[in-house]
């Protein structure tokens, strides 16, 4: 309860620069609006799958204009903006979703990743901690908390959160790699090598040094990827 209370005090400070636009007036979408919004949303997702991000964002913004209270639409827009490396816009879109639905797990997972990737680590910790409170078996939050705490040099916490993510999603190699780099950074090289071998056991591609560059798409920073390569070299 104390953690939840303290997090609620921190949210306004984090979101201060991402307040909902006053120009977005609350309106009730008609059935025709909702149908058109859904068509634009599906079009946006199709463009995103093709990595045509500008076109995807334009279609998703039209969807939001037609159905501004659709939370999923705002989350999809925010995540697409994140994939397009427009993280300021992504944060703003996701805060719009959160203001309308303060208990949206998907919105908190997404915005926590946005802050993690752009290097706002304390904010990412707060947001993912809240996501873990909303759903205790939220493997995304635990995994990303591990990555954030490793970069903050709080290795015991990074290892613990990675272990929880492993327990929740044992067939995903990413939490194993997250734990391995935290163990390595803490000076526990034997366990780092052991954990990395477990990651390889889950997915053999992780024995390939070049393949590890893909970890940037899983929230790893460039320094964390280099650390993972160091661990692999001794595993």
Secondary structure in CASP SS format (residue, H / E / C, confidence):
PFRMAT SS
TARGET T0000
AUTHOR 0000-0000-0000
METHOD secondary structure of the structure
MODEL  1
X C 1.00
X H 1.00
X H 1.00
X H 1.00
X H 1.00
X H 1.00
X H 1.00
X H 1.00
X H 1.00
X H 1.00
X H 1.00
X H 1.00
X H 1.00
X H 1.00
X H 1.00
X H 1.00
X H 1.00
X H 1.00
X C 1.00
X C 1.00
X C 1.00
X C 1.00
X C 1.00
X C 1.00
X C 1.00
X C 1.00
X C 1.00
X C 1.00
X C 1.00
X C 1.00
X H 1.00
X H 1.00
X H 1.00
X H 1.00
X H 1.00
X H 1.00
X H 1.00
X H 1.00
X H 1.00
X H 1.00
X H 1.00
X H 1.00
X H 1.00
X H 1.00
X H 1.00
X H 1.00
X H 1.00
X H 1.00
X H 1.00
X C 1.00
X C 1.00
X C 1.00
X H 1.00
X H 1.00
X H 1.00
X H 1.00
X H 1.00
X H 1.00
X H 1.00
X H 1.00
X H 1.00
X H 1.00
X H 1.00
X H 1.00
X H 1.00
X H 1.00
X C 1.00
X C 1.00
X C 1.00
X C 1.00
X H 1.00
X H 1.00
X H 1.00
X H 1.00
X H 1.00
X H 1.00
X H 1.00
X H 1.00
X H 1.00
X H 1.00
X H 1.00
X H 1.00
X H 1.00
X C 1.00
X C 1.00
X C 1.00
X H 1.00
X H 1.00
X H 1.00
X H 1.00
X H 1.00
X H 1.00
X H 1.00
X H 1.00
X H 1.00
X H 1.00
X H 1.00
X H 1.00
X H 1.00
X H 1.00
X C 1.00
X C 1.00
X C 1.00
X C 1.00
X H 1.00
X H 1.00
X H 1.00
X H 1.00
X H 1.00
X H 1.00
X H 1.00
X H 1.00
X H 1.00
X H 1.00
X H 1.00
X H 1.00
X H 1.00
X C 1.00
X C 1.00
X C 1.00
X H 1.00
X H 1.00
X H 1.00
X H 1.00
X H 1.00
X H 1.00
X H 1.00
X H 1.00
X H 1.00
X H 1.00
X H 1.00
X H 1.00
X H 1.00
X H 1.00
X C 1.00
X C 1.00
X C 1.00
X C 1.00
X H 1.00
X H 1.00
X H 1.00
X H 1.00
X H 1.00
X H 1.00
X H 1.00
X H 1.00
X H 1.00
X H 1.00
X H 1.00
X H 1.00
X H 1.00
X C 1.00
X C 1.00
X C 1.00
X H 1.00
X H 1.00
X H 1.00
X H 1.00
X H 1.00
X H 1.00
X H 1.00
X H 1.00
X H 1.00
X H 1.00
X H 1.00
X H 1.00
X H 1.00
X H 1.00
X C 1.00
X C 1.00
X C 1.00
X C 1.00
X H 1.00
X H 1.00
X H 1.00
X H 1.00
X H 1.00
X H 1.00
X H 1.00
X H 1.00
X H 1.00
X H 1.00
X H 1.00
X H 1.00
X H 1.00
X C 1.00
X C 1.00
X C 1.00
X H 1.00
X H 1.00
X H 1.00
X H 1.00
X H 1.00
X H 1.00
X H 1.00
X H 1.00
X H 1.00
X H 1.00
X H 1.00
X H 1.00
X H 1.00
X H 1.00
X C 1.00
X H 1.00
X H 1.00
X H 1.00
X H 1.00
X C 1.00
X C 1.00
X H 1.00
X H 1.00
X H 1.00
X H 1.00
X H 1.00
X H 1.00
X H 1.00
X H 1.00
X H 1.00
X C 1.00
X C 1.00
X C 1.00
X H 1.00
X H 1.00
X H 1.00
X H 1.00
X H 1.00
X H 1.00
X H 1.00
X H 1.00
X H 1.00
X H 1.00
X H 1.00
X H 1.00
X C 1.00
X C 1.00
END
